């Protein structure tokens, strides 16, 4: 059986596995024919991640810390495996050896490029943490290898400028301010687009024109009113992308669009800049220390944490190489109890709809039918996966001749009730 065919078969079996949540089970996404994305097509985006991005990241991590010989040797071994070797399981002494043995039983012994792209990326970061001793018992235990990159961005001039721009929004009508902050959250590292206020509206035209789908009106309808409702937000990146998310949460709490927010983050370092609890704290401190409106927002969020109106959680599933269709029962129950779950970023989108070569006009509602409750995706496009487009939008994007799926120049807001 070829690598692609076998990976597709495994994924299809997984997508149709029985519900582990009890009762009648969640709605399942309709079974459709779409190939699992692999990394073995030279020149493809997935291939470039493994062939170029992963080796470059190993070098950046190596340069960022004064690691000892053991770490350097382990990083060398990981680089060789990524480039020329095969996927090896974690050592039996690793605490998660048994779990990864289940997740990787179809892929160990195979080239990294022949495993499903989503799985291979996730496992690469797991092995990178192992190489630098993150899970070990030595002095590097728990030291985030990506912290220098996150801190440099958080303390950079761009964040300072964006926080100062919040002063211009302080007196803008609440609805206009909410629109600006929503677009800021969508764009992440183009957040300044959403913070600027123009005479004609709360967000510049580019922030709207570059959206390939915009269900923001439906999202506003789903945001509850009252002290009893909870909104779940699954975070993506730290630093410059997390700050707009926190500012949007503050606005929605302040104007009683929900009584409580649960912010889900990663339990350990993942995909370079993904947010953990420590990153949330760093962002809150950055806000609190800022002058003007940003400082007031930071103080309100700090108080919201103390009173339970904002809670941070870090479920292990958020670092699993699995689609959300396979979420465990306890996490499914959390999302089911939320008025709406907002998933941020590209990786969450891939896990939400399935990391496959879908026809881009496949309905978003079909691909998320299994999700336990209303769900919204806020994403800047940085990978090939796409669903939910209107045919005329897809045709225009294809005629543009640009790498619109992967360049980060387009974004979306997609919602399913």
C-alpha positions in Angstrom: 0.0 0.0 0.0 1.4 3.4 -0.9 2.2 6.0 1.8 -0.6 8.3 0.7 -3.2 5.6 0.3 -2.4 4.1 3.6 -2.4 7.4 5.5 -5.8 8.2 3.8 -7.2 4.9 4.9 -6.1 5.3 8.5 -7.5 8.8 8.7 -10.9 7.7 7.2 -11.1 5.0 9.8 -10.3 7.5 12.5 -12.8 10.0 11.3 -15.6 7.4 11.6 -14.5 5.9 14.9 -17.2 5.5 17.5 -18.0 8.4 19.8 -16.2 8.2 23.2 -18.4 10.7 24.8 -21.3 8.5 25.7 -25.0 8.8 24.8 -26.0 9.2 21.2 -22.7 10.8 20.3 -21.9 14.0 18.4 -22.9 14.8 14.9 -20.3 13.4 12.5 -19.0 15.3 9.6 -20.3 13.7 6.4 -17.8 11.3 4.8 -16.3 12.9 1.7 -13.5 11.9 -0.5 -10.4 14.0 0.0 -6.8 13.0 0.3 -4.9 13.4 3.5 -2.1 16.0 3.0 1.3 14.5 3.0 4.7 16.2 2.6 6.2 14.1 -0.2 5.3 16.3 -3.1 8.5 18.4 -3.8 7.6 22.1 -4.1 4.4 21.8 -2.1 3.8 23.9 1.0 3.8 20.8 3.2 7.1 19.6 1.7 8.7 23.1 2.2 7.8 23.0 5.9 9.7 19.7 6.5 12.5 20.4 4.0 13.2 24.0 4.8 11.4 25.3 7.9 12.2 22.4 10.3 16.0 22.5 9.6 16.0 26.3 10.0 14.1 26.0 13.2 16.5 23.5 14.6 19.4 26.0 13.9 17.5 28.9 15.5 16.8 26.9 18.7 20.4 25.8 18.8 21.6 29.4 18.6 19.1 30.7 21.1 20.5 28.9 24.1 23.9 27.8 25.4 23.0 24.1 25.2 25.5 21.5 26.1 27.0 18.6 24.0 24.0 16.3 24.7 21.5 18.8 23.4 23.6 19.5 20.3 24.0 15.8 19.5 20.3 15.2 19.9 19.5 18.2 17.6 21.9 16.8 15.0 20.2 13.5 15.2 16.8 15.0 14.8 18.0 17.1 11.8 19.4 13.9 10.1 16.1 12.0 10.8 14.0 14.8 9.4 16.1 15.2 6.3 17.1 11.7 5.4 16.0 9.2 8.1 12.8 7.6 9.3 10.4 8.4 12.1 11.4 6.7 15.4 9.2 6.3 18.5 10.0 8.0 21.7 12.3 6.1 24.1 10.5 3.6 26.3 11.5 5.7 29.3 9.5 8.7 28.1 6.3 9.3 30.0 4.2 9.6 26.8 5.9 6.6 25.0 2.7 4.5 25.2 0.5 7.3 23.9 2.7 8.1 21.0 3.1 4.4 20.2 -0.6 4.3 19.6 -0.7 7.6 17.6 2.3 6.6 15.5 2.0 2.9 15.0 1.2 3.4 11.3 4.1 5.8 10.7 7.1 4.7 12.7 9.8 3.4 10.4 8.6 5.6 7.5 10.1 8.7 6.0 8.9 11.9 7.7 7.7 13.1 4.3 5.4 10.1 3.8 3.4 10.6 7.1 0.4 12.8 7.2 1.5 16.4 7.4 -0.4 17.3 10.5 0.9 14.3 12.3 4.5 14.8 11.2 4.6 18.4 12.2 3.2 17.7 15.6 5.6 14.8 16.2 8.6 17.0 15.1 7.9 19.5 17.8 7.5 16.6 20.4 11.0 15.3 19.3 12.5 18.8 19.4 11.4 19.2 23.0 12.9 15.8 23.8 16.2 16.8 22.1 16.7 19.8 24.3 15.6 18.1 27.5 12.3 19.8 28.1 10.7 16.8 29.6 13.8 15.4 31.2 15.1 15.6 34.8 18.1 17.9 34.1 18.5 21.6 34.3 16.8 22.3 30.9 13.5 20.7 32.1 10.6 23.0 31.4 12.7 25.7 29.6 10.7 26.9 26.6 13.0 26.8 23.6 10.9 29.3 21.8 10.7 31.9 24.7 13.4 34.2 23.2 11.4 34.6 20.0 8.1 35.2 21.8 9.7 37.7 24.2 11.4 39.6 21.4 8.1 40.1 19.6 6.2 41.0 22.8 8.7 43.7 23.7 9.1 45.0 20.1 8.1 48.4 18.9 5.2 47.1 16.8 3.4 45.9 19.9 4.0 49.3 21.6 2.6 51.2 18.7 -0.5 49.0 18.5 -1.2 49.4 22.3 -0.9 53.2 22.0 -3.4 53.0 19.1 -6.0 51.7 21.5 -6.3 55.2 22.9 -8.0 56.2 19.7 -10.6 53.5 20.1 -11.6 54.4 23.7 -14.3 56.9 22.7 -15.5 55.1 19.6 -19.1 53.6 19.9 -19.0 50.1 21.4 -20.3 48.4 18.2 -17.6 50.0 16.0 -15.0 49.2 18.6 -16.1 45.6 18.7 -15.8 45.4 14.9 -12.3 46.8 15.0 -11.2 44.5 17.8 -12.7 41.4 16.0 -10.7 42.1 12.9 -7.6 42.7 15.0 -8.0 39.3 16.5 -8.5 37.7 13.1 -5.4 39.2 11.6 -3.1 38.6 14.5 0.3 39.9 13.3 -1.6 42.4 11.1 -3.5 43.6 14.2 -2.7 47.2 13.6 -5.1 47.1 10.7 -8.0 46.5 13.1 -6.9 49.0 15.6 -6.9 52.0 13.2 -10.0 54.0 13.1 -10.9 55.7 9.8 -13.5 58.2 9.1 -15.6 55.7 7.2 -15.6 52.9 9.8 -13.8 51.1 12.6 -11.5 49.0 10.4 -9.7 49.9 7.2 -11.0 48.4 3.9 -8.0 46.1 3.6 -9.0 44.2 6.8 -12.3 43.4 5.2 -11.4 43.1 1.5 -8.8 40.4 2.2 -11.3 38.2 4.0 -12.2 35.2 1.8 -15.2 34.6 4.1 -16.8 36.8 6.7 -19.5 35.4 9.0 -18.8 38.2 11.6 -22.5 39.1 11.7 -23.5 35.6 12.6 -20.8 35.4 15.3 -22.2 38.6 16.9 -25.6 37.0 17.0 -24.1 33.9 18.8 -22.3 35.9 21.5 -24.6 35.7 24.5 -25.8 38.4 26.8 -25.8 37.9 30.6 -23.7 36.7 33.4 -24.5 33.0 33.1 -23.1 32.3 29.6 -19.6 31.0 28.9 -17.6 31.6 25.7 -14.6 29.3 25.0 -11.6 30.6 23.0 -9.0 28.2 21.8 -5.8 30.4 21.4 -3.3 30.2 18.7 0.0 32.2 18.9 1.4 34.1 21.8 2.7 37.7 21.9 1.5 40.0 19.2 -1.3 37.7 18.2 -2.5 36.8 21.7 -2.8 40.4 22.8 -5.6 41.3 20.4 -7.5 38.2 21.6 -7.2 39.3 25.2 -8.3 42.8 24.3 -11.4 41.4 22.4 -12.2 39.3 25.5 -12.0 42.4 27.7 -14.4 44.3 25.4 -16.9 41.4 25.4 -16.8 41.0 29.1 -17.1 44.8 29.7 -20.2 45.0 27.5 -21.7 41.8 29.0 -21.7 39.7 25.8 -20.7 36.8 28.1 -20.3 36.4 31.8 -17.2 34.2 31.6 -14.5 33.3 29.1 -12.4 30.1 29.2 -9.1 30.6 27.3 -7.6 27.3 26.1 -3.9 27.2 25.6 -1.1 24.6 25.0 0.2 22.7 28.0 3.8 22.8 26.7 5.7 24.5 23.8 4.4 23.8 20.4 4.7 25.1 16.9 7.2 27.8 17.9 4.9 30.6 19.0 1.8 28.8 20.3 0.5 30.2 23.5 0.9 28.6 26.9 -0.2 29.8 30.4 3.2 31.6 30.8 2.6 33.5 27.6 -0.9 34.6 28.7 0.7 36.0 31.9 3.5 37.8 29.9 0.8 39.4 27.7 -1.2 40.5 30.7 1.9 42.0 32.3 2.7 43.8 29.0 -0.8 45.3 29.0 -0.8 46.2 32.7 2.5 48.0 32.4 1.4 50.0 29.3 0.0 53.6 29.7 -3.4 54.7 28.8 -6.2 52.5 27.5 -4.0 49.4 27.2 -3.1 49.6 30.9 -6.8 49.9 31.9 -7.6 46.9 29.7 -4.8 44.9 31.4 -6.0 45.8 34.8 -9.6 44.7 34.0 -8.3 41.4 32.6 -6.1 40.8 35.6 -9.1 41.3 37.8 -11.2 39.0 35.6 -8.6 36.3 36.2 -8.9 36.8 40.0 -12.7 36.6 40.0 -13.0 33.7 37.6 -14.6 35.6 34.7 -11.5 34.7 32.7 -10.0 31.3 33.2 -7.0 29.7 31.5 -7.0 25.9 30.8 -4.4 23.7 29.1 -5.8 20.3 28.1 -3.2 17.8 26.8 -5.3 17.3 23.7 -4.2 20.6 22.3 -0.7 19.2 21.7 -2.0 15.9 20.2 -1.5 15.2 16.4 -5.2 14.6 16.0 -8.3 16.3 14.5 -10.9 17.8 16.8 -13.2 15.0 15.7 -11.2 12.8 18.0 -11.3 15.1 21.1 -11.8 13.3 24.4 -15.1 13.2 26.2 -14.1 15.8 28.9 -13.1 18.4 26.3 -16.2 17.7 24.2 -18.3 18.3 27.3 -16.6 21.6 27.9 -17.2 22.8 24.3 -20.8 21.6 24.5 -21.5 23.7 27.5 -20.2 26.9 25.9 -22.5 29.3 24.1 -19.9 29.4 21.3 -16.4 28.1 20.9 -14.0 30.4 19.0 -10.9 28.7 17.5 -8.1 30.9 16.5 -5.4 30.4 13.9 -4.3 28.1 11.1 -3.4 25.0 13.1 -6.8 24.9 14.9 -8.5 25.3 11.5 -6.6 22.3 10.1 -7.6 20.2 13.1 -11.2 21.5 13.0 -12.1 20.7 9.3 -9.5 18.0 8.7 -6.0 18.4 7.2 -7.0 17.2 3.7 -7.2 18.4 0.1 -10.8 19.4 0.4 -12.6 21.1 -2.5 -12.6 24.7 -1.2 -16.4 25.0 -1.7 -17.1 22.1 0.7 -19.5 23.7 3.2 -17.9 24.7 6.5 -21.1 23.5 8.3 -20.6 20.0 6.8 -17.0 19.7 8.0 -17.8 20.9 11.5 -21.1 19.1 12.0 -19.5 16.8 14.6 -18.5 19.7 16.8 -20.4 19.8 20.1 -22.0 23.2 19.9 -21.7 26.5 17.9 -18.2 27.0 16.6 -16.4 29.9 14.9 -13.0 29.9 13.1 -10.9 33.1 13.0 -7.9 32.4 10.8 -5.2 34.0 8.8 -4.5 31.6 5.9 -1.1 30.0 6.2 -1.6 26.4 4.9 -3.4 24.7 2.0 -6.6 23.6 3.8 -9.7 25.5 2.8 -13.4 24.9 2.9 -16.6 27.1 2.9 -15.8 29.4 0.0 -18.3 30.6 -2.5 -17.5 29.5 -6.0 -17.1 33.1 -7.3 -14.7 33.9 -4.5 -12.6 30.8 -5.2 -12.5 31.6 -8.9 -11.3 35.1 -8.3 -8.6 33.9 -5.9 -7.4 31.3 -8.3 -7.2 33.9 -11.1 -5.1 36.1 -9.0 -2.1 33.8 -9.5 -0.9 34.4 -5.9 -0.2 31.9 -3.2 -3.3 33.0 -1.4 -3.7 29.8 0.7 -0.3 30.0 2.3 1.0 33.6 2.2 -0.9 35.0 5.2 -2.3 37.8 3.0 -5.9 36.5 3.4 -8.1 35.6 6.3 -11.5 34.3 7.2 -14.3 34.3 9.8 -16.4 31.2 9.4 -19.2 30.2 11.8 -21.5 27.2 12.3 -24.5 27.6 14.6 
